[in-house]
């Protein structure tokens, strides 16, 4: 991550996992290029595969798992000074990097009043600290592509959360900085994604897997979920043991520096 974000800040990485997506019906998989670097947990182009029953899953099909972590409130409380007449603020410089869906914003989980209260407390402390000149940076790290992040922000994020200073999107394949002119892509990071990566060969590897198992069993996700460094498919759960090794074989044969992430 940029030295501009890191300088003078205490880093805090936050990712909460309420268990959604790990059932027999749903599973995800990403493939990335390159080795992980400090501050870049994911630093390769990506394949993301979703293991599923190939049917839509309504929100009410998921168990009503409570947001027990209350992550945003805990984060604000752990790093704040006692409230004064001016209100609570951060006690030290802080870099907060957090997942988005079902960590800061309800996605598959049902909305709960206490979540909105926690988000409001976090937003108030963070914005006050910014106004007082504290060195605090907020970064969203999400599997969503930038258009899908913007969609989530328009629906909920802008109301519940402070504006992020940067966004790591597409499971680490893009970094954008929030500027007065909008999102600015980190061109050097995008260029790094090209090292050891050929999108045509990557697509061919995935197409070979689809041809092997059939388009009824493995399908690409919507274009908005993908770009030249990230491919996403949905596949039937019972194919997992056969599909993943075959995909890895095709990637190795193509000489691609890639990692597959399943989730």
Helices and strands as residue ranges (DSSP letters): H 3-6, E 10-14, E 27-30, E 46-52, G 59-61, H 71-78, E 94-98, H 113-131, E 136-141, H 146-152, I 153-157, H 158-160, E 166-169, E 174-179, E 182-185, H 187-193, H 199-213, E 218-220, G 223-225, E 230-236, G 237-239, H 240-253, E 259-262
